[in-house]
Amino acid sequence: MREFTVAAKYAVEDTSSAVDTVFTRAGTAPDAVVFRRLLDGRWTDVTAAEFERLVVGVARGLIAAGIEQGDRVALMSSTRFEWSVIDYAIWAAGGVTVPIYETSSAGQVEWILADAEPVLLIVENDAHVQETTEVVAAAPLVRQTFVIENSAGSGAVQALAEDGTHISEDQVHQRVSTLASSDPATLIYTSGTTGRPKGVQLTHANLLAESLGIRETSLKSLMTEGRSTLMFLPLAHVLARAVSIASFDAGVTLGHTNDIPNLVSTFGTFRPDFILSVPRVFEKVFNTAKQKAHSDGKGKIFDLATECAVAWSEAQDTGSPGIVLRAKHKVFDKLVYAKLRTALGGRCELAISGGAPLGSRLGHFYRGIGVPIYEGYGLTETTAAFAVNTIGHQRVGSVGRPLPGNTVRIAEDGEIQLRGPVVFDGYWRNEDATAESLDDGWFRTGDLGSVDKDGYITISGRKKELIVTAGGKNVSPAGLEDSLRANALISQAVVVGDQKPFIGALITLDPDAFDRWKADHGKAADATAADLQQDRDLTAEIDAAVADANKSVSHAESIKKYRLLPHDFSEESGELTPTLKLKRKVITQAYGDEIESIYKR
């Protein structure tokens, strides 16, 4: 059993809390720009003193609304500046934040409100009020609902500040002073990929250890005052939340956007120094650029540039690029790479990826164009990142080394198990799940992988996702699916074959890429994936993608047959999580007939 520990220099004090930095930064550098918020189409600076005033104002309102130490407050909103204000204010009032994705169904909201028992609910807009009216009525502990964008009057931040005018600032500071690092800070519900969401209770100590651990790595050279990052992942997800907290603690200026369709133009106006995202976004950027180049008659140049970028990156690990590769890289930098860097705002030095496996091909490509993606690994139960590649300490294909203070081990069956200050100590009111997941402080992740002598962790798949064919062959689907998604036309792929004679796959098309493909191949603009399932050109394209994916595995592990589905998976249909991970159980149940048809003779 291999085990690896990274020692830490930091210590989390018993009396510390995640909200302390709000007051520390306002006290030491009140004029420092800690946020930039988008108002009327322009980015407006928010100083440390202004942010403290907003946080204290909302905290006073929460106290006035009856929040007591340890009470839960549910927050249902997309990523925006007010999210951070309210989150810190809940802590300042002594409360516990319960994030809810703004895209959650009524049933999901109902379950969280019933299980977490929050006393207040804060939603983003009037549409959320309408969507949650019935479930809130069925949650007797929810005394009041506030709306961030309230068409009938002032928004939640202003309304709470006005409601709390009779509460003194000293009362807020008293609440903060009584917080202990061992107190619960947030209750985050898992995405429910394998069943009903579980409440993960994270303490202030967990959040502080995550922040301090990140800032003790070489990433500290970029996470400094004067730097900036744009958050666009859901703040309801632990990854965006944890990196936001670490960035704020480090003095980085943060911006927020939830306008994903216009993300590239937002990068251009905000110009972040680094970004945080999930692999699907990086795949989308690459595939869109690739297909646009092919549509514009520049496909050969883009493909050669891609090969050069990957070769350049691989050369960093095996020695150094030779004279010919250097010359090619310089040419493609002007023709292709510079344009891609401009699409990220022009100043982006690196990206951090988490939430799902990135894959070596994308890792090498982005490092080769000058925007290295530092892949990390963690779960809600580990307060987001447990391990991460960092500047000067990167092995593409791995998820990096543990953050300082943490230990990883590989069990006899290949399961990755984790221990350290970022690891939670139990699920909310679920002793059975806690006992199943924790063994003497070790968290059983359910992921399979390895750790090398230098501590770099490599993920090979999920224990519960491992496919065992009728012939007894164990197949991890992640690698095949990653390879299939390398094709610009393919959006998602689900490898199947458990207890079946061979491996098959369900494949969906990317709607935007499909539209361009139809135009390039003379197909009717209104033709659907269902209409073209038997189309020769489309079949040839997908066949080629499957053949490429099969090159990375043995014959027994290769995809023999597939089914092209009529529409893409979506979060709205319940097939994807808010961070775009596949809900395999939902998908295999919904498309059971299609899966069975793969195996009919």
C-alpha positions as CSV (number, residue, x, y, z in Angstrom):
1,M,0.0,0.0,0.0
2,R,1.7,3.2,-1.2
3,E,1.3,6.3,1.0
4,F,2.5,9.8,0.4
5,T,2.4,12.9,2.6
6,V,3.2,16.6,1.9
7,A,4.2,18.4,5.0
8,A,2.6,21.8,5.9
9,K,4.1,24.9,7.3
10,Y,0.7,26.5,8.1
11,A,-1.5,26.0,11.2
12,V,-5.2,26.7,11.6
13,E,-5.9,28.5,14.8
14,D,-8.8,27.3,17.0
15,T,-10.3,30.8,17.0
16,S,-10.0,31.4,13.3
17,S,-12.9,31.5,10.8
18,A,-13.3,31.9,7.0
19,V,-14.8,35.3,7.4
20,D,-11.8,36.8,9.3
21,T,-10.1,38.0,6.1
22,V,-13.0,40.4,5.3
23,F,-12.1,42.4,8.4
24,T,-8.3,41.9,8.1
25,R,-8.2,43.2,4.6
26,A,-10.4,46.1,5.4
27,G,-8.3,47.0,8.4
28,T,-4.9,46.7,6.7
29,A,-5.6,47.9,3.2
30,P,-9.1,49.5,3.0
31,D,-8.6,51.0,-0.5
32,A,-7.3,47.7,-2.1
33,V,-9.6,46.5,-4.9
34,V,-10.9,43.1,-3.8
35,F,-13.7,42.7,-6.3
36,R,-14.7,44.1,-9.7
37,R,-18.4,43.9,-10.3
38,L,-20.2,44.3,-13.7
39,L,-22.6,47.3,-13.4
40,D,-24.4,48.7,-16.5
41,G,-21.9,46.9,-18.8
42,R,-18.8,48.2,-17.0
43,W,-16.5,46.7,-14.5
44,T,-16.6,48.7,-11.2
45,D,-14.0,48.4,-8.4
46,V,-15.1,47.3,-5.0
47,T,-12.6,48.1,-2.2
48,A,-11.9,46.1,0.9
49,A,-13.6,48.7,3.0
50,E,-16.7,48.8,0.8
51,F,-16.9,45.0,0.8
52,E,-16.7,44.9,4.6
53,R,-19.5,47.5,4.8
54,L,-21.7,45.3,2.6
55,V,-21.0,42.1,4.5
56,V,-21.6,43.7,7.9
57,G,-24.9,45.3,6.6
58,V,-26.2,42.0,5.4
59,A,-25.1,40.2,8.6
60,R,-27.0,42.8,10.7
61,G,-30.1,42.0,8.6
62,L,-29.6,38.3,9.1
63,I,-29.3,38.7,12.8
64,A,-32.4,40.9,12.8
65,A,-34.2,38.1,10.9
66,G,-33.5,35.8,13.8
67,I,-30.4,33.9,12.7
68,E,-28.7,32.3,15.6
69,Q,-25.3,30.7,15.9
70,G,-25.3,27.5,13.7
71,D,-28.5,28.2,11.9
72,R,-28.6,27.2,8.2
73,V,-29.3,29.7,5.5
74,A,-30.0,28.4,2.0
75,L,-28.7,30.4,-1.0
76,M,-30.0,29.6,-4.5
77,S,-28.3,31.8,-7.1
78,S,-26.0,31.8,-10.1
79,T,-22.5,33.1,-9.8
80,R,-22.5,36.8,-9.1
81,F,-21.0,39.4,-6.8
82,E,-23.9,39.3,-4.3
83,W,-23.3,35.6,-3.8
84,S,-19.9,36.3,-2.1
85,V,-21.4,39.2,-0.1
86,I,-24.2,37.0,1.3
87,D,-21.9,34.0,1.9
88,Y,-19.5,36.0,4.0
89,A,-22.4,37.7,5.8
90,I,-24.0,34.4,6.8
91,W,-20.7,33.5,8.4
92,A,-20.4,36.9,10.1
93,A,-23.8,36.3,11.6
94,G,-22.7,32.9,12.9
95,G,-24.7,31.0,10.3
96,V,-24.0,28.1,8.0
97,T,-24.4,28.5,4.2
98,V,-26.4,25.9,2.3
99,P,-25.7,26.5,-1.5
100,I,-28.4,25.4,-4.0
101,Y,-27.7,25.4,-7.7
102,E,-30.0,27.9,-9.5
103,T,-30.8,25.2,-12.0
104,S,-32.0,22.7,-9.4
105,S,-35.4,21.1,-9.9
106,A,-38.2,21.6,-7.5
107,G,-37.7,18.1,-6.2
108,Q,-34.0,18.7,-5.5
109,V,-34.8,22.0,-3.7
110,E,-37.5,20.2,-1.7
111,W,-35.0,17.6,-0.6
112,I,-32.3,20.0,0.5
113,L,-34.7,22.3,2.4
114,A,-36.2,19.2,4.1
115,D,-32.8,17.7,5.0
116,A,-30.8,20.8,5.8
117,E,-33.7,22.6,7.6
118,P,-32.6,26.2,6.8
119,V,-34.4,29.0,8.6
120,L,-34.0,31.5,5.7
121,L,-33.9,31.2,1.9
122,I,-32.2,33.6,-0.4
123,V,-32.9,33.2,-4.1
124,E,-31.7,35.1,-7.1
125,N,-34.8,36.3,-8.8
126,D,-38.6,36.3,-9.0
127,A,-38.6,33.2,-11.2
128,H,-36.9,31.2,-8.4
129,V,-39.6,32.5,-6.0
130,Q,-42.3,31.1,-8.3
131,E,-40.4,27.8,-8.8
132,T,-39.9,27.2,-5.1
133,T,-43.2,28.5,-3.7
134,E,-44.7,25.1,-3.1
135,V,-41.6,23.5,-1.7
136,V,-40.9,26.4,0.6
137,A,-44.5,26.2,1.9
138,A,-43.7,22.5,2.7
139,A,-40.6,23.5,4.6
140,P,-41.9,24.8,7.9
141,L,-38.6,26.0,9.3
142,V,-38.1,28.5,6.4
143,R,-39.4,31.7,8.0
144,Q,-38.6,34.2,5.2
145,T,-37.4,34.4,1.6
146,F,-35.2,37.2,0.2
147,V,-34.7,37.9,-3.4
148,I,-31.3,39.2,-4.8
149,E,-33.0,40.7,-7.9
150,N,-36.4,41.7,-6.6
151,S,-38.6,43.4,-9.2
152,A,-41.0,44.5,-6.5
153,G,-38.5,46.5,-4.5
154,S,-34.9,46.5,-3.2
155,G,-32.8,43.4,-3.6
156,A,-31.7,41.1,-0.8
157,V,-28.5,42.9,0.0
158,Q,-30.1,46.3,0.4
159,A,-33.2,44.9,2.1
160,L,-31.3,43.0,4.7
161,A,-29.1,46.0,5.4
162,E,-32.2,48.2,5.9
163,D,-33.8,45.5,8.1
164,G,-30.8,45.4,10.3
165,T,-30.2,49.1,11.1
166,H,-31.2,48.5,14.7
167,I,-28.5,45.8,15.1
168,S,-25.1,47.3,16.0
169,E,-21.9,46.5,14.2
170,D,-20.6,45.4,17.6
171,Q,-23.2,42.6,17.6
172,V,-21.8,41.4,14.3
173,H,-18.2,41.5,15.6
174,Q,-19.4,39.6,18.7
175,R,-20.8,36.8,16.5
176,V,-17.5,36.6,14.6
177,S,-15.4,36.5,17.8
178,T,-17.3,33.5,19.1
179,L,-16.7,31.5,15.9
180,A,-14.3,28.6,16.2
181,S,-12.5,26.9,13.4
182,S,-14.2,23.7,14.3
183,D,-17.7,25.2,13.7
184,P,-19.6,24.2,10.6
185,A,-19.3,26.8,7.8
186,T,-21.3,25.3,5.0
187,L,-23.5,22.3,4.1
188,I,-22.9,21.3,0.5
189,Y,-25.0,18.7,-1.2
190,T,-23.3,16.2,-3.5
191,S,-24.4,16.3,-7.2
192,G,-26.2,13.0,-6.8
193,T,-24.6,11.2,-9.7
194,T,-25.2,7.8,-8.0
195,G,-28.3,8.5,-5.9
196,R,-30.0,11.1,-3.6
197,P,-27.6,14.0,-2.7
198,K,-25.9,13.8,0.6
199,G,-25.1,16.9,2.7
200,V,-21.3,17.3,3.2
201,Q,-20.7,19.4,6.3
202,L,-17.5,21.4,6.0
203,T,-16.0,23.4,8.9
204,H,-14.2,26.8,8.9
205,A,-11.1,24.7,9.6
206,N,-11.7,22.8,6.3
207,L,-12.0,26.0,4.3
208,L,-9.0,27.6,5.9
209,A,-6.8,24.5,5.4
210,E,-7.9,24.5,1.7
211,S,-7.0,28.2,1.3
212,L,-3.7,28.0,3.2
213,G,-2.8,24.8,1.4
214,I,-3.3,26.2,-2.0
215,R,-1.3,29.4,-1.1
216,E,1.5,27.3,0.3
217,T,2.2,25.8,-3.2
218,S,4.0,27.5,-6.0
219,L,0.6,28.9,-7.2
220,K,1.3,31.7,-4.6
221,S,3.5,33.4,-7.2
222,L,0.3,34.2,-9.2
223,M,-2.2,34.5,-6.4
224,T,-1.1,37.9,-5.1
225,E,-2.3,41.4,-4.9
226,G,-2.6,43.1,-8.3
227,R,-3.7,39.8,-9.9
228,S,-7.2,39.0,-11.0
229,T,-9.4,36.0,-11.8
230,L,-12.9,35.7,-13.3
231,M,-15.2,33.2,-11.6
232,F,-17.9,31.7,-13.9
233,L,-18.3,28.2,-12.5
234,P,-21.3,27.8,-10.1
235,L,-20.4,29.1,-6.7
236,A,-22.7,26.5,-5.3
237,H,-20.0,24.0,-6.3
238,V,-17.2,23.5,-3.8
239,L,-14.4,24.0,-6.4
240,A,-15.4,27.6,-7.4
241,R,-16.2,28.4,-3.8
242,A,-12.9,27.2,-2.4
243,V,-10.7,28.8,-5.1
244,S,-12.7,32.1,-4.6
245,I,-11.9,32.0,-0.9
246,A,-8.3,31.2,-1.4
247,S,-8.0,34.0,-4.0
248,F,-9.7,36.5,-1.7
249,D,-7.4,35.5,1.2
250,A,-4.4,36.0,-1.1
251,G,-5.4,39.5,-2.2
252,V,-6.5,38.6,-5.7
253,T,-9.2,40.7,-7.3
254,L,-12.2,38.7,-8.2
255,G,-14.9,39.2,-10.8
256,H,-18.0,37.1,-11.5
257,T,-20.1,36.3,-14.5
258,N,-22.9,33.9,-15.2
259,D,-23.2,34.8,-18.9
260,I,-21.6,31.7,-20.3
261,P,-22.6,32.2,-23.9
262,N,-20.7,35.5,-23.9
263,L,-17.8,34.2,-21.9
264,V,-15.1,35.0,-24.5
265,S,-16.1,38.6,-24.8
266,T,-16.2,38.9,-21.0
267,F,-12.7,37.6,-20.8
268,G,-11.8,40.4,-23.2
269,T,-13.1,43.1,-20.9
270,F,-12.1,41.6,-17.6
271,R,-8.7,40.2,-18.7
272,P,-8.0,37.7,-16.0
273,D,-4.5,36.6,-15.0
274,F,-5.8,33.0,-14.3
275,I,-9.0,31.2,-14.6
276,L,-10.7,28.2,-13.1
277,S,-12.9,25.8,-15.1
278,V,-14.0,22.3,-15.8
279,P,-12.6,20.1,-18.6
280,R,-15.8,20.4,-20.7
281,V,-15.2,24.1,-21.1
282,F,-11.6,23.6,-22.3
283,E,-12.8,20.9,-24.7
284,K,-15.5,23.2,-26.0
285,V,-13.0,26.0,-26.6
286,F,-10.6,23.6,-28.4
287,N,-13.3,21.9,-30.5
288,T,-14.9,25.2,-31.5
289,A,-11.6,26.7,-32.6
290,K,-10.8,23.5,-34.6
291,Q,-14.1,23.3,-36.4
292,K,-14.0,27.1,-37.2
293,A,-10.6,26.6,-38.7
294,H,-11.8,23.7,-40.8
295,S,-14.9,25.7,-41.9
296,D,-12.7,28.6,-42.9
297,G,-10.4,26.4,-45.0
298,K,-7.6,26.6,-42.4
299,G,-8.1,23.1,-40.9
300,K,-4.7,21.7,-42.1
301,I,-2.9,24.6,-40.4
302,F,-4.8,24.2,-37.2
303,D,-4.2,20.4,-37.1
304,L,-0.5,20.9,-37.7
305,A,-0.4,23.6,-35.0
306,T,-2.2,21.2,-32.6
307,E,0.4,18.5,-33.3
308,C,3.2,21.0,-32.7
309,A,1.7,22.3,-29.4
310,V,1.4,18.7,-28.1
311,A,5.0,17.8,-29.2
312,W,6.3,21.1,-27.7
313,S,4.6,20.2,-24.3
314,E,5.8,16.6,-24.4
315,A,9.3,17.8,-25.0
316,Q,9.2,19.8,-21.7
317,D,9.0,16.4,-19.9
318,T,11.5,14.5,-22.0
319,G,14.2,17.1,-22.4
320,S,13.8,20.1,-24.6
321,P,12.4,20.9,-28.0
322,G,14.9,20.6,-30.9
323,I,15.7,23.4,-33.4
324,V,13.0,22.3,-35.9
325,L,10.3,22.1,-33.3
326,R,11.3,25.5,-31.9
327,A,11.0,27.0,-35.4
328,K,7.6,25.4,-36.0
329,H,6.3,26.5,-32.6
330,K,7.4,30.1,-33.2
331,V,5.5,30.2,-36.6
332,F,2.3,28.6,-35.1
333,D,2.5,30.9,-32.2
334,K,1.9,33.8,-34.5
335,L,-0.7,32.1,-36.7
336,V,-2.8,30.2,-34.1
337,Y,-1.7,30.2,-30.5
338,A,-1.7,34.0,-30.0
339,K,-5.4,34.1,-31.2
340,L,-6.4,31.5,-28.7
341,R,-4.6,33.3,-25.9
342,T,-6.4,36.5,-26.9
343,A,-9.7,34.6,-26.6
344,L,-8.9,34.1,-22.9
345,G,-8.4,37.9,-22.4
346,G,-4.8,38.2,-23.5
347,R,-3.3,38.1,-20.0
348,C,-4.2,34.6,-18.8
349,E,-1.0,32.9,-17.6
350,L,-2.6,29.6,-16.5
351,A,-5.8,27.8,-15.8
352,I,-6.8,25.4,-13.1
353,S,-9.1,22.5,-14.0
354,G,-11.1,20.3,-11.7
355,G,-14.4,18.5,-11.3
356,A,-13.6,15.7,-13.8
357,P,-10.6,14.2,-15.6
358,L,-9.0,16.6,-18.1
359,G,-7.1,14.1,-20.2
360,S,-3.5,14.3,-21.4
361,R,-4.3,15.5,-25.0
362,L,-5.9,18.7,-23.7
363,G,-3.3,19.2,-21.0
364,H,-0.4,19.0,-23.6
365,F,-2.2,21.2,-26.1
366,Y,-2.9,24.1,-23.7
367,R,0.6,23.9,-22.2
368,G,1.9,24.0,-25.8
369,I,0.0,27.2,-26.7
370,G,1.3,29.0,-23.6
371,V,-1.6,28.6,-21.2
372,P,-0.8,25.6,-19.0
373,I,-3.8,23.9,-17.4
374,Y,-2.9,22.7,-13.9
375,E,-5.2,19.8,-13.3
376,G,-6.3,19.1,-9.7
377,Y,-8.3,16.4,-7.9
378,G,-10.7,16.5,-5.1
379,L,-14.3,16.0,-4.0
380,T,-16.9,18.0,-2.0
381,E,-15.8,15.8,0.9
382,T,-12.2,17.1,0.6
383,T,-13.2,20.8,0.4
384,A,-12.5,20.8,-3.3
385,A,-8.8,20.4,-4.3
386,F,-7.0,17.7,-2.4
387,A,-4.2,17.6,-4.9
388,V,-3.1,19.8,-7.8
389,N,-0.4,20.4,-10.3
390,T,1.4,23.7,-9.8
391,I,3.9,26.0,-11.4
392,G,7.2,24.1,-11.8
393,H,5.5,20.9,-10.4
394,Q,3.4,19.6,-13.2
395,R,3.1,16.2,-14.8
396,V,0.5,16.2,-17.5
397,G,-1.9,13.3,-17.2
398,S,-1.6,13.3,-13.4
399,V,-3.7,15.4,-11.0
400,G,-0.7,16.6,-9.1
401,R,0.5,16.2,-5.5
402,P,-1.5,16.5,-2.3
403,L,-1.8,20.0,-0.9
404,P,0.5,20.6,2.1
405,G,-0.8,18.9,5.3
406,N,-2.5,16.0,3.5
407,T,-1.8,12.3,2.8
408,V,-2.8,10.0,0.1
409,R,-2.7,6.2,0.0
410,I,-3.7,3.5,-2.5
411,A,-5.6,0.6,-1.0
412,E,-5.0,-3.0,-2.1
413,D,-7.9,-2.8,-4.6
414,G,-6.5,0.3,-6.1
415,E,-8.9,2.8,-4.4
416,I,-7.5,6.2,-3.7
417,Q,-7.9,7.1,0.0
418,L,-7.3,10.5,1.5
419,R,-6.6,12.0,5.0
420,G,-5.8,15.5,6.2
421,P,-7.3,18.8,7.3
422,V,-9.3,19.4,4.2
423,V,-11.2,16.1,4.6
424,F,-14.7,16.4,6.1
425,D,-15.7,14.5,9.2
426,G,-19.1,13.3,8.2
427,Y,-22.3,13.6,6.2
428,W,-25.2,15.7,7.7
429,R,-27.5,13.4,9.7
430,N,-26.4,10.3,7.7
431,E,-24.4,8.1,10.0
432,D,-24.5,5.1,7.6
433,A,-23.0,7.0,4.7
434,T,-20.4,8.5,7.0
435,A,-19.4,5.0,8.3
436,E,-19.2,3.7,4.7
437,S,-17.0,6.6,3.5
438,L,-14.7,7.2,6.5
439,D,-12.3,4.6,8.0
440,D,-10.3,6.0,11.0
441,G,-10.0,9.4,9.3
442,W,-9.3,8.0,5.8
443,F,-11.8,9.0,3.2
444,R,-12.7,6.3,0.7
445,T,-13.0,8.2,-2.5
446,G,-14.4,5.4,-4.8
447,D,-11.8,6.5,-7.4
448,L,-9.1,4.1,-8.7
449,G,-5.6,5.3,-9.4
450,S,-2.0,5.3,-8.4
451,V,0.6,7.5,-6.7
452,D,4.3,7.6,-7.8
453,K,7.4,8.0,-5.7
454,D,7.2,11.8,-5.9
455,G,3.5,11.9,-4.8
456,Y,1.9,12.6,-8.2
457,I,-1.6,11.0,-8.3
458,T,-3.0,9.5,-11.5
459,I,-6.7,8.7,-11.8
460,S,-7.7,5.6,-13.8
461,G,-11.5,5.5,-13.2
462,R,-14.3,5.1,-10.7
463,K,-14.8,1.8,-8.8
464,K,-18.6,2.0,-9.4
465,E,-18.1,2.9,-13.1
466,L,-15.8,0.0,-13.8
467,I,-17.3,-2.1,-16.6
468,V,-16.9,-5.9,-16.4
469,T,-17.8,-7.6,-19.7
470,A,-19.3,-11.0,-19.9
471,G,-15.8,-12.3,-20.8
472,G,-14.5,-10.9,-17.4
473,K,-12.5,-8.0,-18.9
474,N,-12.4,-4.9,-16.7
475,V,-12.8,-1.7,-18.6
476,S,-12.6,1.9,-17.3
477,P,-14.8,4.0,-19.5
478,A,-13.1,7.4,-18.9
479,G,-10.3,7.1,-21.4
480,L,-12.5,6.0,-24.2
481,E,-15.0,8.7,-23.5
482,D,-12.2,11.4,-23.4
483,S,-10.9,10.2,-26.7
484,L,-14.3,10.3,-28.4
485,R,-14.9,13.9,-27.1
486,A,-11.7,14.9,-28.9
487,N,-13.8,15.0,-32.1
488,A,-15.4,18.4,-32.5
489,L,-18.7,17.0,-33.6
490,I,-19.1,14.8,-30.5
491,S,-20.5,16.4,-27.3
492,Q,-20.8,13.4,-24.9
493,A,-20.1,9.7,-24.9
494,V,-21.1,7.0,-22.5
495,V,-19.3,3.7,-22.7
496,V,-21.5,0.7,-21.8
497,G,-21.0,-3.1,-21.7
498,D,-21.3,-4.3,-18.1
499,Q,-22.0,-8.1,-18.3
500,K,-22.3,-7.8,-22.1
501,P,-20.3,-9.6,-24.7
502,F,-18.4,-6.5,-25.9
503,I,-18.0,-2.7,-25.3
504,G,-20.5,-0.3,-26.8
505,A,-21.2,3.4,-26.6
506,L,-24.0,6.0,-26.6
507,I,-22.9,9.2,-28.5
508,T,-24.4,12.6,-28.7
509,L,-23.6,15.5,-31.0
510,D,-22.6,19.0,-30.1
511,P,-25.5,21.2,-31.4
512,D,-23.3,24.2,-32.5
513,A,-20.7,21.9,-34.1
514,F,-23.5,19.9,-35.8
515,D,-25.0,23.0,-37.4
516,R,-21.6,23.9,-38.8
517,W,-21.0,20.4,-40.0
518,K,-24.3,20.3,-41.8
519,A,-23.5,23.5,-43.6
520,D,-20.0,22.3,-44.6
521,H,-21.4,18.9,-45.9
522,G,-24.5,20.2,-47.8
523,K,-27.1,18.9,-45.4
524,A,-30.4,20.5,-44.7
525,A,-30.1,23.2,-42.0
526,D,-33.1,21.9,-40.2
527,A,-32.0,18.2,-40.3
528,T,-31.8,16.7,-36.8
529,A,-29.4,14.0,-35.5
530,A,-32.3,11.6,-35.7
531,D,-32.8,12.5,-39.4
532,L,-29.2,11.8,-40.2
533,Q,-28.6,8.7,-38.2
534,Q,-28.1,6.7,-41.3
535,D,-26.3,9.4,-43.3
536,R,-23.1,8.1,-44.8
537,D,-21.0,11.3,-44.2
538,L,-22.1,11.5,-40.5
539,T,-21.6,7.8,-40.0
540,A,-18.1,8.0,-41.5
541,E,-17.3,10.9,-39.2
542,I,-18.4,9.0,-36.0
543,D,-16.8,5.8,-37.2
544,A,-13.5,7.6,-37.6
545,A,-13.8,9.0,-34.1
546,V,-14.5,5.6,-32.6
547,A,-11.6,4.1,-34.5
548,D,-9.3,6.8,-33.1
549,A,-10.5,6.1,-29.6
550,N,-10.0,2.4,-30.0
551,K,-6.3,2.9,-30.8
552,S,-5.7,3.7,-27.1
553,V,-7.0,0.4,-25.8
554,S,-6.7,-3.3,-26.3
555,H,-9.0,-5.2,-28.7
556,A,-11.1,-6.6,-25.8
557,E,-11.6,-3.0,-24.5
558,S,-12.5,-1.4,-27.8
559,I,-15.9,-0.1,-28.8
560,K,-17.5,-2.6,-31.3
561,K,-20.9,-0.8,-31.8
562,Y,-22.5,2.5,-30.9
563,R,-25.8,4.3,-31.0
564,L,-26.0,8.0,-32.0
565,L,-28.7,9.6,-29.8
566,P,-31.2,12.1,-31.2
567,H,-30.3,14.9,-28.8
568,D,-27.5,16.0,-26.4
569,F,-27.5,15.3,-22.7
570,S,-28.4,18.3,-20.5
571,E,-28.7,19.4,-16.9
572,E,-32.3,20.2,-17.4
573,S,-33.1,16.6,-18.4
574,G,-31.2,15.4,-15.3
575,E,-28.5,13.7,-17.4
576,L,-25.7,16.0,-16.4
577,T,-24.7,17.6,-13.1
578,P,-24.3,21.4,-12.9
579,T,-20.6,20.9,-13.5
580,L,-21.4,18.8,-16.6
581,K,-20.5,15.4,-15.2
582,L,-22.5,12.5,-16.6
583,K,-25.2,10.9,-14.4
584,R,-24.6,7.4,-15.7
585,K,-27.4,5.8,-13.7
586,V,-29.9,8.3,-15.1
587,I,-28.6,7.9,-18.7
588,T,-28.4,4.1,-18.7
589,Q,-32.0,3.9,-17.4
590,A,-33.3,6.5,-19.8
591,Y,-31.7,4.9,-22.8
592,G,-32.0,1.3,-21.8
593,D,-33.7,0.3,-25.1
594,E,-30.9,2.0,-27.1
595,I,-28.3,0.1,-25.1
596,E,-30.1,-3.2,-25.6
597,S,-30.3,-2.6,-29.3
598,I,-26.5,-2.4,-29.4
599,Y,-26.4,-6.1,-28.4
600,K,-29.2,-7.4,-30.6
601,R,-27.9,-9.5,-33.5
